[in-house]
Amino acid sequence: MSENSRIKLFGWEEGMQKVNLTLLQRYEFNIPLGIAKRNVDKLLNDEEVYLEFSDLEETLSFIEKAKNLGVSSITIM
């Protein structure tokens, strides 16, 4: 895996925990609040969201948490 890899988030399930997903992005990826909120808004508008990561283990943990919060599709690129 390259030094900088990405994941793609797409889609959401009814009841998605928007606030918790926003906070999860902030803490796991150190994303500013405004950008994290925009990412959630993009998901709600059926747009793709891309996040960069360097640690696969931490990213797998993020993926599991994000799916539990209501993101329907996450792909490692």
C-alpha positions in Angstrom: 0.0 0.0 0.0 1.3 3.4 -0.9 2.2 6.0 1.7 -0.9 8.1 1.0 -4.0 6.0 0.3 -7.7 7.0 0.2 -11.0 5.7 1.1 -14.3 6.5 -0.6 -17.5 6.9 1.4 -20.8 6.8 -0.4 -24.4 6.5 0.6 -26.2 6.5 3.9 -28.7 4.5 5.8 -31.8 5.9 7.4 -31.0 7.1 10.9 -27.4 7.9 10.1 -25.8 9.5 13.1 -24.7 12.8 11.4 -23.2 14.5 14.4 -21.2 11.4 15.5 -19.9 10.9 12.0 -18.8 14.5 11.9 -16.9 14.1 15.2 -15.5 10.7 14.1 -13.9 12.4 11.0 -12.5 15.2 13.2 -10.9 12.8 15.7 -9.7 10.0 13.4 -8.5 12.2 10.4 -7.9 15.5 12.2 -10.3 17.2 9.8 -11.6 20.7 10.6 -15.3 20.8 11.8 -16.5 22.7 8.7 -15.0 20.2 6.3 -16.2 17.2 8.3 -19.8 18.6 8.3 -19.6 19.3 4.5 -18.5 15.6 4.0 -21.6 14.5 5.9 -23.8 16.8 3.8 -22.2 15.4 0.6 -23.2 11.9 1.7 -26.7 13.0 2.4 -26.8 14.5 -1.2 -25.6 11.1 -2.6 -22.1 12.5 -3.4 -18.9 10.6 -2.9 -16.5 11.6 -0.1 -12.8 10.9 -0.2 -10.5 10.8 2.8 -6.7 10.2 2.8 -5.0 8.0 5.3 -1.5 6.6 6.0 -2.2 4.0 8.7 -4.3 1.0 7.4 -5.1 -0.4 10.9 -6.5 3.0 12.1 -8.5 3.3 8.8 -10.0 -0.1 9.2 -11.2 0.9 12.6 -12.7 4.1 11.2 -14.5 2.1 8.5 -16.1 -0.1 11.1 -17.2 2.8 13.2 -18.5 4.8 10.2 -20.6 1.8 9.0 -22.0 1.5 12.5 -23.0 5.2 12.3 -24.9 4.7 9.0 -22.5 5.1 6.1 -23.6 2.4 3.6 -20.6 2.0 1.4 -16.9 2.5 2.1 -14.1 1.4 -0.3 -10.4 1.4 0.2 -8.7 2.8 -2.9 
